[in-house]
Amino acid sequence: MSSSNNEKVISKASPHTVKKFDLIEEYIKSWAQKLMLNEACNGLVFIDCMCSSGMYTDAEGKFVKGTPVRVAEALLDVARTYTQKQVFLYLNDNSKDKIKELKKHLPSDERNFRIVTSVGDGNELLKTIGLQLNQTNHLHFFLLYDPYDASIDWEALLPFFKNWGEVLINHMISDSIRAISQVKNDSAKKKYEGTYLVDDVKKLIPFGSNKAAYEQRLREIIEFLKGYSERKYYIAAFPFFNTKNSLVYDLVHCTSHEAGFKLFKTTAWKTFGDKSSLKNRHGEEGQLMFDFTGESACKPVVDDYCYDVYSIVSYVQDNFCGKKDVPLEDIWSLLDEHPVFPSDGYRSQIKSVLKQDFGAQMLRQKTEKINFSDKRG
Ligand SMILES: C[S@@+](CC[C@H](N)C(=O)[O-])C[C@H]1O[C@@H](n2cnc3c(N)ncnc32)[C@H](O)[C@@H]1O
């Protein structure tokens, strides 16, 4: 979002922003259902510490609901279904007018459903909530950290990485790429130094316009902050492209739970239409190249910023190339560890592409197994 657009109480939401709302809404619906079915979970806490007004207009001037309103409506349904469990929402923005607008669109509190709105610095709010996280036994939190520029206060996020729950960060890479090479004023320098945890912004200049370098730096920071090295932690990142086909930001999902990680990947792929982003690949999707060297079966045209099912299958084929009697479970486990590729929701498609386009043989035994072709994908 440009800063002038951000200043408006009801700002314009571009198509990629609406996709962001769709993804978060769908994920929260499934995440809440999954957790509420778990006896050990007493309830949910959703925090959007930079939530804006919850109301936007789209390209045609029609009103579109933003994340806080969508999530509030979805979680109210959940609270009404699971009446013995509690649902809390904390919605904050540093603009008084945006919170005033937001309140017009939020549902009222009910016995087990409560919304707390506030005006102030989202990082300060997180520092206050963060101190109480240990006491919120058996309440599961989801924190959305969604500034409109590349500023991340890691100190505020730290308790959320260490405790049970999930964090979704909007990493505004386009801001970093645009500004870091020419940054002059001290407060802007401090912002980027804080976001990428470097003592001098000049250390970021070699990153240039290399998106992957910024993405990798964010991963390193999260890996470091999640605590002791044996603690399993899952990070899934999905890029968002605008209509000019430029990368605007990554949504980075962080959790200590494999189930949440898998669910987020599947939800993202479904939201993007069975792909890993909205990037326009100009018809390259699903294209297979014939390999005249004979080393590979057939190679899909892979784009690291927009994978499709063929990219998943090619990755699987490379991993198991030439292997016989591979249990299907081994394929799903490989994908479950991958930062972008899902297995849930795509298993039959993956099996059929493996068979039809990559020459794999399905063996029907007690447990399904598969013989891989000896060509690379
Ligand atoms: C990208 S919008 C949030 C969109 C919202 N999360 C959604 O999905 O509908 C970013 C908002 O963060 C607010 N903001 C930026 N920095 C903030 C801070 N440090 N504390 C509180 N609000 C902040 C801005 O005023 C803006 O309304």
The ligand as an ORCA input file, in Angstrom:
! r2SCAN-3c Opt
* xyz 0 1
  C      -1.486     -3.084      5.731
  S      -2.538     -2.201      6.839
  C      -3.252     -3.484      7.788
  C      -4.252     -4.309      7.086
  C      -5.004     -5.299      7.946
  N      -4.112     -6.136      8.700
  C      -5.882     -6.178      7.076
  O      -5.427     -7.242      6.663
  O      -7.041     -5.788      6.816
  C      -1.359     -1.553      7.925
  C      -1.946     -0.689      9.045
  O      -0.974     -0.638     10.070
  C      -1.021      0.625     10.685
  N       0.281      0.757     11.352
  C       1.512      0.864     10.818
  N       2.447      0.841     11.782
  C       1.787      0.701     12.963
  C       2.196      0.578     14.306
  N       3.477      0.605     14.639
  N       1.261      0.430     15.237
  C      -0.047      0.406     14.922
  N      -0.500      0.496     13.668
  C       0.406      0.645     12.694
  C      -1.302      1.580      9.557
  O      -1.965      2.722     10.036
  C      -2.229      0.748      8.672
  O      -3.580      1.015      8.987
*
